[in-house]
């Protein structure tokens, strides 16, 4: 310990602390080997610069060659932060899996022969902190305290030294003392004593400033007393284990004399204040107490600095002089009883200094050294902290969302702000209802139904024309057959047309019945459109809001305060809107805080409990959580205010009647929508029915055409045979010519006259090339389930025709029985299904002569109109 005078003009000397000494140590090689073994050689190469920097810090620390205390201070701070980074990434201990080749050795600064050696980083950190406090004390002692600026700088240096020793006591001393080998200078007790000593010297500089400024005796007494208290606390620590007998006697004598000196100084200054108040009796007692303290300290002043003893003697003379004066005045004038020293209350004290916080100075969380090395424990701690933050964000976000939902529900219950908007002419429909009405208007609305009804009429007309054309084909063929039968009599042996076309006629009859029923259904649809046109006309209003009732001001008013009522309600709604915007901002702030909340660097440098760090970091969310709570509370107050204002508004503007008329209008729109959709659905069903029926009639017409064509060919051949027979041609000659075999309709065939002409079944007549047979609507053809009869091909031949022989009808392959018939009644609401259509085969139907407004799926069983 060094005892030096800061300047010749300074009357009192102060103390500074020497640094601890250490031995040489190589940290580079053991740490690099660990990185290479645990992580990778590539990682070791990437971190080589950081390892070299750490090695240089340690080398500079060992040399103690810095000429400037400030440079030394910077070195110690940087090295300590580097040690914090090393501690969380490199396990240094005797364990075989750890870095066990590093041993830190440090000597006691007060007993140079004592040393400590440990294989952990705690001793190294404690020693660096001790040296940092020592360097700060040396810097404080280097300033000229004869000047105001010198004293100010000295105060700053001494409180920084106190902060370094306090940080040592609270964070590193205990861990450094756990090892098997330790020194007293880095113990908790010694660090606490040095903190008190540095604060005493800082407060002493403040006292010197106070005297220089000429402050009142009372202020000087309080500051001097605090100086004495700091010295007394340091002295108390020096007189008990483990510091007792560890420090040199001159060092202890210095602290003891300083404690007595500033106690006596406080008594002296306090006596001056008492003398001004004419409290002579207490003045005498205080002065005597100061004299006693000085006398007691001088008994143990061996080894103390002469300059300090001189200051004590000077103060003692001043106290004695004032004491003599006070005693004389009391004996002559005041005649007060002198209180005993034990009955006196403690002197008032006031501290002007406190240890500087070293948390920011020694914070290593912003350092980039070894940043790429993240231990598993730190990663797990980060994950846990993230979960804690996520819980806070989730809970607060739920509160904000619940507050917004509560506002929406409460306003809806009060019909706000719709009633205010209605008063101003800004009507609104419920969102879902408005969207439905807009969809109806886009599709044409009720006004567009007439065009769709016309489409139904056109489709019905087309189907009727097709049906008539088909019937005419069969009728013409039957007429021709009857004429030839009448002409040739019994020689005309082929079956009558009516026996072969019975199935086709039945189908055509059913189609006709379906068309009749469909026509009746169409008539009902048209009547429904006419009957409900007034109801549905509201859907053609553009905009639809123009159909809503209006909210008007009262015709008569007693106090004419409607404007004030509306204005106050609007103001409250604006306040509610502002609170809602604030909630949105608070939610964004929460998300932004979470995004920026990266405590991994702090976790990597933390040597204490993670829980303590978590509590400290989570605390930064307290303010925004409080803001959210205040916002929700304010919103509740505004909602109560709005509720009261809305009740008054409703009473003045007769809001209940307006709501009733508005709801009635809503129901009218909904009823019009329902009726429009019903009619629209029926029209669409009709369109799909007619399209499907048109295709079915077209297929039957094709069958009839093929049947008529085949009968025409047979007719010509049979006429030739009959004429030959009547001319007496030889049957044998005809037999030698070969049997008849006809293929396609356009080829010339020779038919043996001895064979009767085969009957032609319209179900088996050939179609045009590549034209499939018509599949009845009752029997849909699906891939993999049924196969239709093969189309007529040129290679297929009917049975030979034998003239004169009785006609044998060919065996007709009848289609499998169907489960449904065309002729069932239409309209399920009245008489039954409209039309049981077959499954439409892709590409098999001709396009209708118009464009259907919507694509229709294959028709289902049942009608399309609902009553």
VENSUL-V891326 format. One record per helix or strand of 2 or more residues. SS is the DSSP state (helix for helix, strand for strand). FROM is the first residue (numbers start at 1). TO is the last residue. Records with the same first field share a line. If there is no record, write none. Layout:
# VENSUL-V891326
SS=FROM-TO + FROM-TO
This chain:
# VENSUL-V891326
strand=2-4 + 14-16 + 104-107 + 115-118
helix=28-38 + 41-46 + 48-63 + 69-87 + 121-142 + 148-176 + 184-186 + 188-213 + 217-238 + 249-276 + 280-298 + 306-334 + 341-343 + 376-413 + 418-423 + 431-442 + 446-491 + 497-500 + 502-531 + 533-540 + 544-547 + 562-596 + 600-605 + 610-652 + 655-726 + 731-736 + 827-831
